[in-house]
Amino acid sequence: MSIGEHKDIVFNNGIARATKTLIRISKNSWEINSFTDGWLTADMSLKQAIEYVKGDVDWNDFNWH
């Protein structure tokens, strides 16, 4: 992804779907926006973003604000 580019990520557990937006902020900084409970944002590294998208980490592991 290019810096400033947005991508929607859809999580589906078979019952409900949740869409998040992944944004590349800089070379090493990424941001996830969640709209499931208002508008929440978490900053993360590339490694964390990949783990999050793959479902390898829980969304509660991040500092949402």
C-alpha positions as CSV (number, residue, x, y, z in Angstrom):
1,M,0.0,0.0,0.0
2,S,1.1,3.6,-0.7
3,I,1.3,6.1,2.1
4,G,-2.1,7.6,2.6
5,E,-3.9,4.7,0.9
6,H,-7.0,3.2,2.6
7,K,-8.2,-0.4,2.4
8,D,-11.4,-1.9,3.9
9,I,-11.0,-5.1,5.8
10,V,-14.1,-7.3,6.4
11,F,-14.1,-9.7,9.3
12,N,-16.8,-12.4,9.2
13,N,-17.4,-15.0,11.9
14,G,-20.3,-16.7,10.1
15,I,-22.9,-14.7,12.1
16,A,-21.8,-11.1,11.9
17,R,-19.6,-9.0,9.7
18,A,-17.4,-6.1,10.8
19,T,-15.6,-3.7,8.5
20,K,-12.5,-1.9,9.5
21,T,-10.4,0.6,7.5
22,L,-6.6,0.1,7.3
23,I,-4.6,3.2,6.5
24,R,-0.9,3.5,5.8
25,I,0.2,6.6,7.7
26,S,4.0,6.4,7.0
27,K,6.6,3.9,6.0
28,N,6.4,2.1,9.4
29,S,3.1,3.4,10.8
30,W,-0.4,2.1,10.1
31,E,-3.8,2.9,11.5
32,I,-7.0,0.9,11.9
33,N,-10.4,2.6,12.1
34,S,-13.3,0.7,13.6
35,F,-16.9,1.8,13.4
36,T,-18.4,-1.0,15.3
37,D,-18.9,1.0,18.5
38,G,-18.7,4.6,17.4
39,W,-15.4,5.6,15.7
40,L,-12.3,4.0,17.3
41,T,-8.7,4.3,16.0
42,A,-5.6,2.3,16.8
43,D,-2.0,2.9,15.6
44,M,0.2,0.0,14.9
45,S,3.4,-1.2,13.2
46,L,3.4,-3.2,9.9
47,K,3.9,-6.4,11.8
48,Q,0.9,-5.7,14.1
49,A,-1.2,-4.7,11.2
50,I,-0.5,-8.0,9.4
51,E,-1.2,-10.0,12.5
52,Y,-4.5,-8.1,13.0
53,V,-5.7,-8.6,9.5
54,K,-4.8,-12.3,9.6
55,G,-6.8,-12.6,12.9
56,D,-3.7,-13.6,14.9
57,V,-4.2,-10.9,17.6
58,D,-7.2,-9.8,19.5
59,W,-8.5,-6.3,18.8
60,N,-8.4,-5.6,22.6
61,D,-4.6,-5.9,22.4
62,F,-4.4,-2.3,20.9
63,N,-4.8,1.1,22.5
64,W,-8.1,2.2,20.8
65,H,-9.0,5.9,21.1
